[in-house]
Amino acid sequence: MVDVFISYPRSSREKAEAIMVNLDALGLDCFFDVENIDGGANFPDVIDRALRESKAVLCCWSPLYFERPWCMIECRDALARGIIVPVAIQPFEALAPPADLRQINWFDLAGWNGEETHEGWNQTLQSLGKLVGRVLAPLPKKTMLGSSVGDEAPAPSRAEKARADLLADLRATWTSFPAKSDTDAVQRFLERVRAVASSSGIEFEIEHHLDELRRGAERRAEEAARIEAERHARDVAEAEAARRAQETRLRPGAVWRDTIPGMPAGACPEMVTIPPGAFLMGSPNSEERSAAYDGREEPQHDVRIEYRFALSNYPVTFADWDAAIAVGARLDRPVDEGWGRDRRPVIGVSWEDAKSYIAWLNSRLGLTDQAHAYRLPSEAEWELACRAGTTKPFGFGDALSTAQANFNGDTCNSGENQQKTMPVGTFPANAFGLHDMHGNVWEWCEDAWNASYSESGRPDDGSPWLTGSTSRRVVRGGSWKSGSLELRSASRSNFSPIDRGNDIGFRLARTLTGPGS
């Protein structure tokens, strides 16, 4: 059995440990809990067993002692069994102990600093000695002047000394044990202790430590499982949100934008979903064209686009471009001609510049080399989106006014001539919800230039026409400089891929579903 169970709150550990060291020196087998001193949700079985196996319980009273539930459990158990030895290791008010403990005689160790002659210490040893069956302190002698300390306590027997030395060695080994966090190593040492000092205080202390290691491993496993469950739930929720977002994006006319990591929510251009469709590309001879028309819009031919795609709602703006530069994109900073930046379409950008911006955007979004990455629109996609289901020369009908688009109104006596770009969205959207498809800036397309649609290799599925003159690239839509006839849905022109005019910009495209889906 354990000789002395030392009951104390965490705040009193230093004083309680000094008591334990002195009791160990007297050959007593002590249980000294260093794990869950102040308790938790459940009173551990190993503490309960150590308490039941103890001959005496030394209750180290202090103001906090009476506030600790486990301390009170230990104290009242000892009281009920008649093995309590209460000592005051800190001063406390007379009414601090609970009512059922106030009448118990206790010994004052508040001022004890290890002195063997301290009256309270000797009184404590005498009480403990009665419970453990050994004389631990000199018995008091009656003198003419009252009581005085008598002869020294008798030395422990050889067997008691041998057991005390063994326990001291085991405790010293345990104190400096290098693998206290290794469950297997602690288990092996516990088995060694049980073999030579079963039901000793050190056995219970090591067993309690081992229980705490296992509880800690269980708590960590539970925490890991909780974190994994939360991560899984989050992944499922994110996947579901992504699925719903994708469903929303696939709806014709849906307006959406991606979020670029590390940038404000509005940094990525706003996109509009374009439905699959078929249309007659080019213009008929009955349609009025410019005086210099050279057959470039002929022959008319059927184009069928069997996939959904998206175009940016507006041409890419200075705000979009400048935001990319601000976070490190290696792009030139085009001039704005003094017209202003922000929501005006970026100008002075070549076809190659536009491709550089798109490459940066795809890199930031993790879309590089993906089939659904951002790109320039094909010429056919652009015309389908501009027509928006119409067959007239313009997306708005047979004619166009400067109330509907920014162009040189002087050429047709149709209104104002702004003589510069205007902020995107100034003019109404077409039937697909797209702004500025007519005028403001010419818009780069992916296609190489072909002088007419009769050239070989012409695709009719919406893909870009990549054969032809790659030293020229297609532009569509006309600009603020253009006459109205250059803004027709079928009108097409070309520039060198390195041209950077103040009337040239671009808008983004992105495939949403593959052919046949």
C-alpha positions as CSV (number, residue, x, y, z in Angstrom):
1,M,0.0,0.0,0.0
2,V,0.9,3.7,-0.4
3,D,1.9,5.3,2.9
4,V,0.9,8.9,2.2
5,F,-1.4,10.3,-0.5
6,I,-0.6,14.0,-0.8
7,S,-3.6,16.1,-1.8
8,Y,-3.0,19.7,-3.0
9,P,-4.0,22.3,-5.6
10,R,-1.8,23.2,-8.5
11,S,-1.0,26.6,-7.0
12,S,0.6,25.0,-4.0
13,R,2.8,22.5,-5.8
14,E,6.1,23.9,-4.7
15,K,5.2,23.7,-1.0
16,A,3.6,20.3,-1.4
17,E,6.6,18.9,-3.3
18,A,8.9,20.1,-0.4
19,I,6.7,18.1,2.0
20,M,6.9,15.0,-0.3
21,V,10.8,15.2,-0.5
22,N,11.0,15.3,3.3
23,L,8.6,12.4,3.7
24,D,10.5,10.4,1.1
25,A,13.7,11.0,3.1
26,L,12.0,9.4,6.0
27,G,11.4,6.3,3.9
28,L,7.7,6.9,3.3
29,D,6.0,5.8,0.0
30,C,4.1,8.9,-1.2
31,F,1.7,9.4,-4.0
32,F,2.2,12.8,-5.5
33,D,-0.1,13.6,-8.5
34,V,1.6,15.9,-11.1
35,E,-0.8,15.4,-14.0
36,N,-4.4,16.6,-13.3
37,I,-3.8,18.4,-10.0
38,D,-6.9,20.6,-10.2
39,G,-9.1,18.0,-11.8
40,G,-11.3,17.8,-14.9
41,A,-14.6,16.4,-16.0
42,N,-14.1,13.0,-14.4
43,F,-12.1,11.8,-11.4
44,P,-9.5,9.4,-12.9
45,D,-9.7,5.7,-11.8
46,V,-6.0,5.7,-11.1
47,I,-6.4,8.5,-8.5
48,D,-9.3,6.8,-7.0
49,R,-7.3,3.6,-6.7
50,A,-4.3,5.4,-5.2
51,L,-6.6,7.0,-2.7
52,R,-8.1,3.7,-1.7
53,E,-4.6,2.1,-1.4
54,S,-3.2,4.8,0.9
55,K,-2.7,4.5,4.6
56,A,-2.9,8.3,5.2
57,V,-4.0,11.3,3.2
58,L,-2.1,14.5,3.8
59,C,-4.4,17.4,2.8
60,C,-2.5,20.6,2.1
61,W,-5.0,23.2,2.9
62,S,-4.9,26.7,1.4
63,P,-7.6,29.2,0.3
64,L,-7.7,27.6,-3.2
65,Y,-7.7,24.1,-1.9
66,F,-11.3,24.5,-0.7
67,E,-12.3,25.7,-4.2
68,R,-11.0,22.6,-6.1
69,P,-13.6,19.8,-6.6
70,W,-11.0,17.0,-6.7
71,C,-9.2,18.3,-3.6
72,M,-12.6,18.2,-1.8
73,I,-13.3,14.7,-3.0
74,E,-9.9,13.5,-1.7
75,C,-10.3,15.3,1.6
76,R,-13.8,14.1,2.4
77,D,-12.9,10.5,1.4
78,A,-10.0,10.6,3.8
79,L,-12.2,12.1,6.5
80,A,-14.8,9.4,6.0
81,R,-12.1,6.7,6.3
82,G,-10.4,8.3,9.3
83,I,-7.0,8.7,7.6
84,I,-7.0,12.4,7.1
85,V,-4.0,14.6,8.2
86,P,-4.8,18.2,7.4
87,V,-2.1,20.8,7.3
88,A,-2.3,24.5,6.5
89,I,0.4,25.4,4.0
90,Q,-1.0,28.9,3.5
91,P,-3.1,31.1,5.9
92,F,-6.8,31.1,5.3
93,E,-9.9,32.6,6.9
94,A,-11.6,30.6,9.7
95,L,-14.7,30.2,7.6
96,A,-12.8,29.2,4.4
97,P,-13.2,25.4,4.9
98,P,-16.6,23.9,4.2
99,A,-18.8,23.5,7.3
100,D,-18.1,19.8,7.6
101,L,-14.3,20.4,7.8
102,R,-14.2,23.4,10.2
103,Q,-14.1,21.3,13.4
104,I,-11.1,19.2,12.3
105,N,-7.8,19.8,14.0
106,W,-5.1,20.8,11.6
107,F,-1.4,21.5,11.8
108,D,0.2,24.8,10.8
109,L,2.9,24.5,8.2
110,A,2.5,27.9,6.7
111,G,5.8,29.1,8.1
112,W,7.6,25.7,7.7
113,N,10.7,25.8,5.5
114,G,12.0,22.3,6.0
115,E,13.1,22.6,9.7
116,E,13.1,19.3,11.5
117,T,12.3,21.0,14.8
118,H,9.3,22.9,13.5
119,E,6.4,22.2,15.9
120,G,3.8,21.9,13.2
121,W,6.0,19.6,11.2
122,N,6.6,17.3,14.1
123,Q,2.9,17.2,14.9
124,T,2.3,16.3,11.2
125,L,4.8,13.4,11.4
126,Q,3.3,12.1,14.6
127,S,-0.2,12.0,13.1
128,L,1.2,10.3,9.9
129,G,3.2,7.9,11.9
130,K,0.1,6.6,13.7
131,L,-1.6,5.9,10.4
132,V,1.4,4.3,8.6
133,G,2.5,2.3,11.7
134,R,5.8,3.9,12.2
135,V,7.3,6.5,14.6
136,L,8.4,9.4,12.4
137,A,9.0,12.1,14.9
138,P,10.3,12.4,18.5
139,L,7.6,11.9,21.1
140,P,7.1,15.0,23.4
141,K,8.4,14.8,27.0
142,K,6.8,16.3,30.0
143,T,9.1,18.7,31.9
144,M,8.7,21.1,34.7
145,L,8.2,23.9,32.1
146,G,5.7,21.9,29.9
147,S,6.3,19.8,26.8
148,S,9.5,19.6,25.0
149,V,10.9,17.5,22.1
150,G,12.0,14.1,23.3
151,D,14.5,11.7,21.9
152,E,14.9,11.3,18.1
153,A,12.5,8.9,16.3
154,P,13.8,5.4,16.0
155,A,15.5,4.6,12.8
156,P,13.5,2.5,10.3
157,S,14.0,-1.2,10.1
158,R,16.3,-2.8,7.6
159,A,13.4,-3.8,5.5
160,E,11.8,-0.4,5.7
161,K,15.2,1.2,4.8
162,A,15.6,-1.2,1.8
163,R,12.1,-0.4,0.5
164,A,12.7,3.3,1.1
165,D,16.0,3.2,-0.9
166,L,14.3,1.2,-3.7
167,L,11.4,3.8,-3.9
168,A,13.9,6.6,-3.8
169,D,15.9,5.1,-6.7
170,L,12.7,4.5,-8.7
171,R,11.5,8.0,-8.1
172,A,14.9,9.5,-9.1
173,T,14.8,7.4,-12.3
174,W,11.3,8.6,-13.0
175,T,12.1,12.2,-12.3
176,S,14.9,12.2,-14.9
177,F,13.2,9.7,-17.3
178,P,14.0,10.9,-20.8
179,A,11.1,9.4,-22.6
180,K,8.0,10.5,-20.6
181,S,6.2,11.3,-23.8
182,D,6.8,7.8,-25.2
183,T,3.8,5.6,-24.3
184,D,5.7,2.3,-24.9
185,A,8.7,3.4,-22.9
186,V,6.6,4.6,-20.0
187,Q,4.6,1.3,-20.1
188,R,7.9,-0.7,-19.9
189,F,9.1,1.3,-16.9
190,L,5.8,0.9,-15.2
191,E,6.0,-2.9,-15.6
192,R,9.5,-2.7,-14.0
193,V,8.1,-0.7,-11.1
194,R,5.2,-3.1,-10.6
195,A,7.6,-6.0,-10.4
196,V,9.5,-4.5,-7.5
197,A,7.2,-2.0,-5.9
198,S,3.6,-3.0,-6.5
199,S,0.9,-0.7,-5.1
200,S,3.5,2.0,-4.4
201,G,3.0,5.7,-4.8
202,I,5.4,5.9,-7.6
203,E,3.5,3.1,-9.4
204,F,0.3,5.0,-9.2
205,E,2.0,8.2,-10.3
206,I,3.5,6.5,-13.4
207,E,0.2,4.8,-14.2
208,H,-1.6,8.1,-13.9
209,H,1.0,9.7,-16.3
210,L,0.5,6.8,-18.7
211,D,-3.3,7.3,-18.6
212,E,-2.8,11.0,-19.4
213,L,-0.5,10.1,-22.3
214,R,-3.2,7.8,-23.7
215,R,-6.0,10.3,-23.0
216,G,-3.8,12.9,-24.7
217,A,-3.4,10.6,-27.7
218,E,-7.2,10.0,-27.8
219,R,-7.8,13.7,-27.6
220,R,-5.4,14.4,-30.4
221,A,-7.0,11.7,-32.5
222,E,-10.4,13.1,-31.7
223,E,-9.2,16.6,-32.6
224,A,-7.6,15.3,-35.8
225,A,-10.8,13.5,-36.7
226,R,-12.8,16.6,-35.9
227,I,-10.6,18.8,-38.1
228,E,-10.7,16.2,-40.9
229,A,-14.5,16.0,-40.6
230,E,-14.7,19.8,-40.7
231,R,-12.3,19.9,-43.7
232,H,-14.4,17.3,-45.5
233,A,-17.6,19.1,-44.7
234,R,-16.0,22.3,-45.9
235,D,-14.7,20.6,-49.1
236,V,-18.2,19.2,-49.7
237,A,-19.8,22.6,-49.2
238,E,-17.2,24.3,-51.4
239,A,-17.7,21.7,-54.1
240,E,-21.5,22.1,-53.9
241,A,-21.1,25.9,-54.0
242,A,-18.8,25.5,-57.0
243,R,-21.3,23.2,-58.7
244,R,-24.1,25.6,-58.1
245,A,-22.0,28.5,-59.3
246,Q,-21.1,26.5,-62.4
247,E,-24.8,25.8,-63.0
248,T,-25.5,29.5,-62.6
249,R,-22.8,30.4,-65.0
250,L,-24.1,28.0,-67.6
251,R,-27.5,29.8,-67.8
252,P,-27.7,32.1,-70.9
253,G,-27.3,35.7,-69.9
254,A,-25.8,34.9,-66.5
255,V,-23.4,37.6,-65.3
256,W,-20.5,36.5,-63.1
257,R,-16.9,37.1,-62.3
258,D,-14.0,35.1,-60.9
259,T,-12.1,36.1,-57.8
260,I,-8.4,36.6,-58.3
261,P,-6.5,35.4,-55.2
262,G,-4.9,38.3,-53.3
263,M,-6.9,40.9,-55.2
264,P,-10.2,42.8,-54.5
265,A,-13.4,41.0,-55.5
266,G,-14.0,43.2,-58.5
267,A,-10.5,42.9,-60.0
268,C,-11.5,40.2,-62.5
269,P,-13.5,41.4,-65.5
270,E,-17.3,40.7,-65.4
271,M,-18.4,37.9,-67.7
272,V,-21.7,37.2,-69.5
273,T,-22.7,33.7,-70.6
274,I,-23.5,33.3,-74.3
275,P,-25.7,30.4,-75.3
276,P,-24.8,27.9,-78.1
277,G,-26.3,29.0,-81.4
278,A,-26.2,29.0,-85.2
279,F,-26.2,32.1,-87.4
280,L,-25.3,33.3,-90.9
281,M,-21.9,34.9,-90.7
282,G,-20.9,37.8,-93.0
283,S,-23.1,40.3,-94.8
284,P,-25.4,40.1,-97.8
285,N,-25.0,42.3,-100.9
286,S,-28.1,44.1,-99.9
287,E,-26.4,45.5,-96.8
288,E,-24.9,48.9,-97.0
289,R,-21.1,48.8,-96.7
290,S,-18.3,51.3,-96.8
291,A,-17.2,52.7,-100.2
292,A,-13.9,50.9,-99.9
293,Y,-15.5,47.5,-99.3
294,D,-13.4,44.7,-100.8
295,G,-15.5,41.6,-100.3
296,R,-14.0,40.7,-96.9
297,E,-17.5,39.9,-95.4
298,E,-18.3,37.3,-98.1
299,P,-19.5,34.7,-98.8
300,Q,-22.1,34.5,-96.1
301,H,-21.9,31.0,-94.5
302,D,-23.6,29.1,-91.7
303,V,-21.7,28.8,-88.4
304,R,-22.9,26.5,-85.6
305,I,-21.4,27.0,-82.1
306,E,-22.5,24.0,-80.0
307,Y,-20.9,25.0,-76.8
308,R,-21.5,27.7,-74.2
309,F,-18.9,30.4,-73.8
310,A,-18.7,33.7,-72.1
311,L,-17.5,37.2,-73.1
312,S,-16.6,39.9,-70.8
313,N,-19.4,42.3,-70.3
314,Y,-17.2,45.2,-71.4
315,P,-13.9,45.7,-73.1
316,V,-11.0,45.2,-70.5
317,T,-10.7,48.6,-68.7
318,F,-7.7,50.6,-67.5
319,A,-8.8,49.7,-64.0
320,D,-8.5,46.0,-64.9
321,W,-5.1,46.5,-66.5
322,D,-3.7,48.8,-63.8
323,A,-4.8,46.4,-61.1
324,A,-2.8,43.6,-62.7
325,I,0.3,45.8,-62.9
326,A,-0.2,46.8,-59.2
327,V,0.3,43.2,-58.1
328,G,3.3,42.5,-60.3
329,A,2.0,41.7,-63.8
330,R,4.8,42.3,-66.3
331,L,2.7,44.5,-68.6
332,D,3.5,47.9,-70.2
333,R,1.5,50.8,-68.8
334,P,-0.4,52.3,-71.8
335,V,-1.1,56.0,-71.9
336,D,-4.7,57.2,-71.7
337,E,-4.3,60.3,-73.9
338,G,-5.5,62.4,-71.1
339,W,-9.0,61.1,-71.4
340,G,-8.9,59.3,-68.0
341,R,-8.4,55.7,-66.9
342,D,-10.5,53.7,-64.4
343,R,-13.6,52.5,-66.4
344,R,-12.5,53.6,-69.8
345,P,-11.4,50.8,-72.1
346,V,-7.7,50.2,-72.0
347,I,-6.2,51.5,-75.3
348,G,-2.8,51.4,-76.8
349,V,-2.6,47.6,-76.3
350,S,-1.4,45.3,-79.1
351,W,-2.6,41.8,-79.8
352,E,0.5,40.6,-78.1
353,D,-0.2,42.8,-75.0
354,A,-3.7,41.4,-74.8
355,K,-2.3,37.9,-74.8
356,S,0.2,38.8,-72.1
357,Y,-2.6,40.1,-69.9
358,I,-4.6,36.9,-70.4
359,A,-1.6,34.7,-69.6
360,W,-1.2,36.7,-66.4
361,L,-4.8,36.3,-65.5
362,N,-4.8,32.5,-66.2
363,S,-1.7,32.1,-64.1
364,R,-3.2,33.9,-61.1
365,L,-6.4,31.8,-61.4
366,G,-4.6,28.5,-61.9
367,L,-6.1,28.1,-65.4
368,T,-2.9,28.0,-67.5
369,D,-3.2,25.4,-70.3
370,Q,-6.8,24.5,-69.2
371,A,-9.4,24.0,-71.8
372,H,-11.6,26.5,-70.0
373,A,-9.0,29.2,-69.6
374,Y,-9.5,32.8,-70.5
375,R,-8.6,33.8,-74.1
376,L,-9.4,36.1,-76.9
377,P,-12.7,35.4,-78.7
378,S,-12.7,33.9,-82.1
379,E,-14.1,36.1,-84.9
380,A,-17.2,33.8,-85.2
381,E,-17.9,33.9,-81.4
382,W,-17.6,37.7,-81.5
383,E,-20.1,38.1,-84.4
384,L,-22.6,35.7,-82.8
385,A,-22.4,37.7,-79.5
386,C,-22.7,41.0,-81.3
387,R,-25.7,39.9,-83.4
388,A,-27.4,38.6,-80.2
389,G,-29.9,36.7,-82.3
390,T,-30.5,39.4,-84.8
391,T,-30.0,39.4,-88.6
392,K,-29.9,43.2,-89.0
393,P,-26.7,45.1,-89.7
394,F,-26.5,46.1,-86.1
395,G,-27.5,44.4,-82.9
396,F,-30.0,47.2,-82.3
397,G,-31.5,47.0,-85.8
398,D,-31.0,48.6,-89.3
399,A,-29.3,51.7,-88.1
400,L,-27.2,53.0,-85.2
401,S,-27.2,56.3,-83.4
402,T,-24.6,57.9,-81.0
403,A,-27.1,57.3,-78.2
404,Q,-26.4,53.6,-78.7
405,A,-22.7,53.6,-79.3
406,N,-19.6,55.8,-79.3
407,F,-18.5,56.4,-82.9
408,N,-17.9,59.3,-85.3
409,G,-21.4,60.5,-85.7
410,D,-20.3,63.1,-88.2
411,T,-20.1,60.4,-90.8
412,C,-23.8,59.8,-90.9
413,N,-25.3,62.9,-89.3
414,S,-26.5,60.7,-86.5
415,G,-25.5,62.6,-83.5
416,E,-22.4,63.5,-81.4
417,N,-18.7,62.8,-82.1
418,Q,-17.0,62.3,-78.7
419,Q,-13.6,62.2,-80.3
420,K,-12.3,59.9,-77.5
421,T,-13.2,56.7,-75.7
422,M,-16.1,56.7,-73.2
423,P,-16.4,54.8,-69.9
424,V,-17.6,51.3,-70.6
425,G,-21.3,50.7,-69.9
426,T,-22.2,54.3,-70.9
427,F,-24.4,52.9,-73.7
428,P,-27.1,50.3,-73.5
429,A,-26.4,46.5,-73.7
430,N,-27.5,44.3,-76.6
431,A,-30.0,41.5,-76.3
432,F,-27.3,39.2,-74.8
433,G,-26.5,41.8,-72.1
434,L,-23.2,42.8,-73.6
435,H,-22.0,46.5,-73.7
436,D,-19.9,48.3,-76.3
437,M,-20.0,45.6,-78.9
438,H,-20.4,48.5,-81.4
439,G,-17.8,51.3,-81.2
440,N,-15.7,52.7,-78.5
441,V,-12.6,50.6,-79.4
442,W,-11.8,48.0,-82.0
443,E,-11.5,44.6,-80.3
444,W,-8.8,42.0,-80.9
445,C,-9.8,38.5,-81.9
446,E,-7.7,35.4,-81.9
447,D,-7.9,34.8,-85.7
448,A,-5.3,35.4,-88.3
449,W,-6.4,37.6,-91.2
450,N,-8.0,36.2,-94.3
451,A,-9.1,38.5,-97.0
452,S,-12.5,36.8,-97.4
453,Y,-14.4,33.8,-96.2
454,S,-13.7,31.9,-99.4
455,E,-10.2,31.2,-98.4
456,S,-9.4,27.5,-97.6
457,G,-9.4,26.3,-94.0
458,R,-12.3,28.4,-92.8
459,P,-13.9,26.8,-89.6
460,D,-17.6,26.8,-89.2
461,D,-17.8,25.6,-85.6
462,G,-16.9,28.9,-83.8
463,S,-13.2,28.1,-83.5
464,P,-10.6,30.7,-84.5
465,W,-9.3,30.7,-88.1
466,L,-5.6,30.3,-87.4
467,T,-4.3,29.8,-91.0
468,G,-3.9,32.8,-93.2
469,S,-1.8,35.9,-92.6
470,T,-0.5,35.7,-89.0
471,S,1.2,39.0,-89.5
472,R,-2.2,40.6,-89.3
473,R,-4.9,39.8,-86.7
474,V,-8.6,40.4,-86.9
475,V,-10.3,43.3,-85.1
476,R,-14.0,43.7,-84.7
477,G,-16.6,46.3,-83.6
478,G,-15.2,49.6,-84.8
479,S,-14.1,52.5,-82.6
480,W,-14.8,56.0,-81.5
481,K,-13.0,57.1,-84.7
482,S,-15.1,54.9,-87.0
483,G,-18.1,55.7,-89.2
484,S,-21.2,53.8,-88.4
485,L,-20.8,51.3,-91.3
486,E,-17.5,50.0,-89.7
487,L,-19.5,49.2,-86.6
488,R,-21.9,46.7,-88.3
489,S,-22.0,43.2,-86.8
490,A,-20.4,41.7,-89.9
491,S,-17.7,44.4,-90.3
492,R,-14.2,43.1,-90.0
493,S,-10.7,44.7,-90.2
494,N,-7.2,43.9,-89.2
495,F,-4.0,45.3,-87.6
496,S,-0.5,44.1,-87.1
497,P,-0.3,42.2,-83.8
498,I,2.1,44.8,-82.5
499,D,-0.1,47.8,-83.4
500,R,-1.0,49.9,-80.3
501,G,-3.5,52.5,-81.5
502,N,-5.6,54.7,-79.2
503,D,-8.7,53.1,-80.7
504,I,-7.7,49.5,-80.1
505,G,-8.7,47.4,-77.0
506,F,-9.9,43.9,-76.4
507,R,-12.4,41.8,-74.4
508,L,-12.1,38.4,-72.9
509,A,-13.6,35.1,-73.8
510,R,-13.9,31.8,-72.0
511,T,-15.3,28.4,-73.0
512,L,-17.7,27.0,-70.4
513,T,-18.6,23.6,-71.9
514,G,-17.1,21.5,-74.6
515,P,-18.5,20.8,-78.1
516,G,-21.5,18.4,-78.0
517,S,-22.3,19.1,-74.3
